[in-house]
Amino acid sequence: MRALIDIPDEDLKALDELREQRGVPRARLVRDAIGDYLRRNPPAETARAFGLWGGEPVDGVDYQRRVRAEW
């Protein structure tokens, strides 16, 4: 996927210096940085639990009504 992003001039300069030092394309540095960020900041646990009852024959609205009736 291609994306158009705005990078501050000072960051772009530092990125270009790093690109020259490592001898890799700027795009690779950006991809690596995004991958590193995502590894250090995984999605919330609640996102992984979405659909947890997918195999259960329970209707969500019926369950909600039953639980609230206990109050």
N, C-alpha and C positions, 0 to 999 in steps of 0.2 A: 504494500500500500504506500502510496506517496502522500505526503502531508506538507502543507505550507505552514511554517511556524515563524514567529518573530523571535530573534535571539538578540539580546543587548550587545552592543558593539564590543564592550570589554570581554564578554563571555566568548564572542566569536573570535576575538583576537587570541584568547587563551586556548580555544579549541583548535585554531589553526597552528599555534605553536606545538601543541600536543600532537597534532596530525603530522607535522614535519618530523618531530622526534621519533614517533613510532612508525612512520612510513606507511600509514594506512589512510584510506579515504575518510573524509569528514563524516560521510553518511554512516560509516561503520562505527565511528566514535559515538555518534548520536544513538544508533541502535543499541550499542553496548551500554550506554548510560541509561537508556530507558529500561533495558532488561535488568540492570543492576537495581534501579529504583523499584521495579515491580517485585523483585526477589526480597528486597528489604521491607516492602510495604504490601504484604499479601492482602487479598480481599478479606473483608470481615468474615468471621466465622458464621455469622447469620446468613451470609450469601451462600455458603456451602450447605446450609440446612434447608434452603428453599426447596420445597417439594419433598420433604422428608417423609411425609405420609403418603407419597405417591402410590404405593401399592396397597394401601389400606382402603377398605370399603366404607370409609367414613365421609359423610358430607360435611364440609367445613361449617356451613351455616347451621345445620342440625346440631353439630357438636357445640358450637358457640351458644345456641339457645339452651341446650341441656346444662351446660356449665353455669351459665348465668342464672338459670332457674334455681340453682343451689344457693345463691346468695340470699 
